[in-house]
Amino acid sequence: MKKRFSFLGVVLISFLVLSTIAAFPVESYDAEDLSRFIVEDDTEEDIVPKDPELNYINTETLMRLMSHVSPTSTMRESYDEYMPEWGFVVVDSRPEGRYDEGHINGAINIPDGQFEESAHLLPDDKEKKLIFYCGGLHCPLSANSARKAMEMGYQNVYVYQEGTPAWREAGNYFTTTAEHLETLIGDDAVSDPARKPYMIIDSRPYNSYFNEHIPNSVSMDVDIFKEKYKGAMPRDKDIEIIVYCGGFQ
């Protein structure tokens, strides 16, 4: 997996369709082909059955865990690093491209199809709580990865099977990466009339924005957002909005 880096601390808030469609168990797949991870036919028959050998948590439980930790880190330097201040590790089992587009804040990416190559990203402590998730009730990747972690000797493994669709529906934001942002600000993307519009917001004080900022971003100082900029937000509630500041801290 390529080394990830902070791009002025990018955070994604959007309405992404990240559910998956697949049978259980999962067969091998092309990590570059992400089409199968978009649900076309959302039927109950496609829901991955729960494995009695695995532990599961729901959205409410994960949100409660998240409410007791800081969403930022003074020690994290890369998306390849889990949040060292947290007492648990959140793992996104989807392909790298999906993780780049939007993932649960603080999660590391260990694609199930590349688990062995990326398993070194997991903590050395085999008793650390691990929470695997993917694209929702129809996605088998998180359960597959959880089994592999248990085979490695991890003793506190959980599956968040509701995944990204439920996380979004509960009103939570997603975090994106510089790799995804670069696909939005290039000339080909900006000049393409068929590409959906988006909004990039620099939430730092204006002097920081003036010194350097991401191309195509607008300055909206978070300290005066409600008073000055709230009315300038787009009417289209489905537009992709990316908010960034000064890094993981």
Secondary structure as UniProt FT lines:
FT   STRAND          10..13
FT   TURN            31..32
FT   HELIX           35..37
FT   HELIX           44..46
FT   TURN            52..53
FT   STRAND          55..56
FT   HELIX           59..67
FT   TURN            79..80
FT   TURN            84..85
FT   STRAND          88..92
FT   HELIX           96..101
FT   TURN            105..106
FT   STRAND          108..109
FT   HELIX           112..114
FT   HELIX           115..118
FT   HELIX           119..121
FT   TURN            126..127
FT   STRAND          129..133
FT   TURN            137..138
FT   HELIX           141..151
FT   TURN            152..153
FT   STRAND          157..160
FT   TURN            161..162
FT   HELIX           163..169
FT   TURN            170..171
FT   STRAND          174..175
FT   HELIX           178..185
FT   HELIX           187..191
FT   TURN            193..194
FT   STRAND          198..202
FT   HELIX           206..211
FT   TURN            215..216
FT   STRAND          217..219
FT   HELIX           222..224
FT   HELIX           225..229
FT   HELIX           230..232
FT   TURN            237..238
FT   STRAND          240..244
//
